Amino acid sequence: MSNKKLLGIILCIGIAILATFLGGLQNLVGAPMIGLFIGMIILNIMPSIDKDFKAGTSFAGKKFLTWGIILAGATLNFNQVLGYGAKALPLLLFNICLSFTVAYFVGKKLELSTNTCTLVGGGSCICGGTAIATLASIVKAKESEIAYAMTAIFLFDILAALLYPYLAGAIGLTPNQFGFLAGAAINDTSSVAAAEATYNVLNNLDSSLAITIKLTRTTLLILVSIIFTIITVKKESNLNKNNEEQLSIGQTIMKVFPWFILIFLVMAILNTLGVFNIIPGLGKFFKNGYKFLITAALAGVGFKIQFKDLFTKGAKPIILGGCTWAAVALSTLLFITLFANYVG
């Protein structure tokens, strides 16, 4: 590894440290998005970047992303869908189907890539940046597709976090109804926490329902990851049938299967079984570790995006993000209105 490539990797780690600090100062913008923007800023103010240096940032964008996803599995718990969050499962599952349907339908009209539609749809219905990062590795999305999807999700996530606590009061939602709205229709966990904290202050409450539903929703990333892994393997298998190189189904799986997803699932199972509770502080290490690695990865992704591309090529993904965000928000509002007694 050349010194310049190593320097690129070290810089991404340094950006992740700074972004983590800045993310801890407030609850609206998460460290991964801050890391992405810092990487973009450095790229756009530097006159030129050495090829080996860029190779280092690309290494960070790919390897750190995979490692971060594996650690993210250790923070997921299947038991979360068996508690109160289970009441929200019908809504959450419907929103997943709705978000991807809108993403593919509108994305096709906007002439966006299938990968971009997948990332925006997944980010809107599951958990923002973590879902985008996970799905990007499965479908082998380009770094530009990741950046545009992250930006699209970020803008509407911030809007929802700021708007929903006051919207709830304006339209007379009960605390439980607000919990469903914030937990099911705000993407990033930190944004859900910020919205819930604002709502609690405004109404002199101490509720955590929104976070409970959000954690249930995040756990569904496991289901979505398995589905897209199967789709990817089947897609690659069909491509191989049309090529001169004929591979068996087993060979195709060995070639294209994202094996890190298996480790991701194993980590989730171990966490559900309480294995990580044996060592004090290990759970917190995994939680902070996966966010840090994804932040470092997105810093590397930022070194691929010019600002002019973000406001030209990135405009359509932002429109798509607005459509999926609106669809999930309206679906959730309709659910809590029609099933007010069920929600409580």
N, C-alpha and C positions, 0 to 999 in steps of 0.2 A: 504494500500500500504506500503510495507516494505521500510526501509531507503535505502537499496541497489538498489531497483527498482527505487525509486525516484532519486537516484544519477545517474543512467543510463540515465534517461530522462533529467536531468539537464546537464549532460555531452554532450548529443546530441544538446541541445540548445546552450551550450558554443561553440561547434564545429561549429554550424551554424553561430554564431557571428564572429568567426575567419575566416571562409570560405567566408562570405559576405565581410569582410574587404579585404581579399586577392583577391577576385573576382573584387573588385572595383579598384584595382591597375593596372589592365590590362583588355583587351577586348576579349582575346582569349579563356580563360577557365572560364566558369561560376561557380558561387558559389556552385550550387548543385553537380557538378562533384568534386569540391575541397572537399566538405563535405564528399562525398562518399569515397574518397581516404584517408582522415584523419581518418575516422572510421576504414578503413582497416588497416592503418598503426598502430593504437593503438592496434587493435586486434592481429596483427602479432608480435608486440614487447612485449606484455604482456604474461607471462608464462601461466597464466590461468585466466579465468574470472568467477566470481561467477554466479550461475544460476539465482538468483534474479536480479543481475545487468543486465544480458543479457535480462531478461524479460522486464526491463525498456527500453533498446534499441529497442526491438521488438515493444513495445508500441509506441515509437516515430516513428518507421518505418511505422506503420499502421495508427495510428490516425492522426499524423501530415500530412501524405500524403493525407488523405481524406479532412482534413480541408484546406490544401493548394490548392487542386483542386477546392474546392468551391470558394475560394477567386480568383482563376485564372479565373473563369467564369465572375467575375466582371470587368475583364480587356478586355474582348472580345466584339466586336461591330459589329453587322450585317451590319451596314452602310459601313463598310470597303470594303465589297464585291461589293458595288454599285458604288464606285468611280473608279479611274484609275485602281485599282487592279482588277476590273472586266475583264479588257482586258486579264489578265493572267489566268482567271478561266478555260478556256479549257485546258491549259497546266497543271495547278495544279490538276485538276480532273483526267486527264490522268495519271499524275505521281503517284497519289494515287493508282489507279488501277494497274499500272505497278509495283510499289514498293511492294505491298502486293503479287502480282503474283510471282515476283522474289523471295520474302522472303519465300513463302510457297514451291515453286518448289525447290529452292536450299536448303532450310532448311530440306526438306524431304530427299534429297540426302545426306545431312550431318548428318542425323538422330537426328535432334534437335527437341525439344518439340514444339508443336503448339503455346504455349504461347510465347516462345522465338522468333519464326518467326513473331508473331503478334506484339511484342514490337519493334523488329528491323525494320519491315516494316513500322510501324506507326511512329517511330522516324525518319526514313529516309525521309518520304514524308510529314510530318506535321511540327513538331517543336522540334525535339530532345527530351530532358529530360522531358518537360512538357507532351508531347504526351505519352512517355513511362510510366510516373507516372500515368496518367489518365487511359490508357488502362490496366495497371497492376492491378488497383483497380477493373476494370470492369470484367476482365477475371480471376481474383484471381490468379495472377502469384506468383510464389515463389520469395523470396528475392534474391536468387542466379540468377534467370532468369532476374530480374530487373538489377542487378549489371553487368551481362555479356552484356546485351543489351546496357546499358548506356556506358560501355567501348567501345563497338564496334562503337557506334554512335560518341562518343567523338573523337576517333582517326582520323576519316575521316572528321569530322567537322573542326578540326584544320587544316588539310591538305588543305581543300577547302578554308578556310579563308585566308591562306597564299598564295595559288597558284593562285586563280581566278583573282585577280587584275592584275597580271603580264601576265597570260594567255590571258586575254582580249586584252591587248596591243599587244601581240605576234601574235594573229590571226586576229587582226583588228576589234574587236567588237565596235559597236557604244555605246555611253553611255546608251541608252535605252536597247540595247541587253545585256550589262553587268548587268543592273538593273534586267532584267529577269533572267539571269544566277545566280546571287548572291541571289536574293529573292526567287527563286524557288528551288535552289539546295544546299544551305547552311542551316544547320538545326537550330542552336541556334540563337536567335535574336541578342545577343551580338556579335556573330561571323559574322553575316551579316553586322552589324554596323561597325565592325572592317574592314571588306573587303571593304565596300563602302567608308569608310574614307581613306583607302590606295589608292583606285582607284581615288578618288577625288583629293588627293594630287598629285598623279602621272600625272593627266590630267588637273589640275587647274580648277576643277569643284566644284559645290555645289549641287549635286544631292541627292535626297532621295527616288528615285524610288524603289531601292532594299528593303528598309524598308517597303515601302507601300505594295509591293507584298508579303513580308514576313508576314505582319500583316493580309493580306487577307488569306494567307495560314494557319496561326494560327487559324483564325476564323473557318476554315473548320474542326478543331478538334471537333466542336460541331456535325457536320454531322457524322464524323467517330465514335464518342462516341455513338451516337444514334444507328448506325448500329450494333456496337459490343454489345451494351446492348440487342438489339433484338436477336442477335445470341446467346448470353449467356442464355437468358431466354428460348429460343427454345431448346437449348442443354440440359439444366437442366430439361425441361419438358419431353424430350425424355428419359432421364435417369430415371426419376420417373416412366415412363410407364413400364420400364423393372424391376423395383423394386417391392417388395411386398407392399411397402407403396404407395398407389394410391392417388395422390393429384389432385385436379381440376386445371384447367388452372389458375384460380384466386389465389388459394393457392400457386401454383408454383411461380407465379409472386411476391406474397407477401414474399415468402421465399428467392428468389434468386435475385430479382431486386435490383440493386445498387442505392438506393434512393438518395444518395448524388448527383447523376447525375441530378436529377430533380432540386435540389437547384442550381447546377452549371448552368443549363439552365435558371432558373429564374433570377439569378444574371446577366447573359449575356443579357437577355431581358431588365432588369432594366437599365443596362449600356447603351444599345442601345437607350433607351427612354430618356436618359440624367438625370435619377433620381439621380445618384450619384454626378452629377455636382452641385447639390443644396448646398452640404456641401463642402467648399473649402478644398482641400488637401485629400479628401476621395479617389479619384482615385489613387493618388500616394501611399496612405496607402495600398490599395488593391494590387497594383503592387509589392510593396516591401514586403508586408505581405505574399503573396502566394509564392514568391521566397524563403523567409526565412523559411517558414514551409516545403517546399519541400526539402530545403537544410538540415534542421534538420532531416527530414524523411530519406533522403539518408545517412546521417551520421549513423543513426540506422541500415540501410541496410548494411553499410560497416562492421559492427561488426559480420556479418555472413560469410564473404568471406576471405579465406586464399589466400595469394599470389600464392602459388603453384597451387591452383585450377584455378586462373585467367589465368595462362599461360598454363594450360592443358585443363580443361573443358571449359575455356573461349576462347580457340583458334578458335573453330568452329563458335561461334557467331561473332567473329571478321571477319572471312572470309565472313560470311553471310552479315555483315555490309558493307564490301567492295563491295560485289556484288550489293546490293541495292543502295549504294551510286553511283557506276559507272553507273547503269541503269538510275537513276534519272538525273545524270549529262549529259549523252549522249542524253537522251530524250530531255532535255532542250536545249542543243546545236543544236540538229537537228531541233527543233521547231523554234528557233530564226534565223536559217539559211534559212529554207524553207519559213518562213513567215516574212522575213525581213521587208517588207513594212508594214505589220500589226503591228509589234513590234515598228518600227520607228527608 
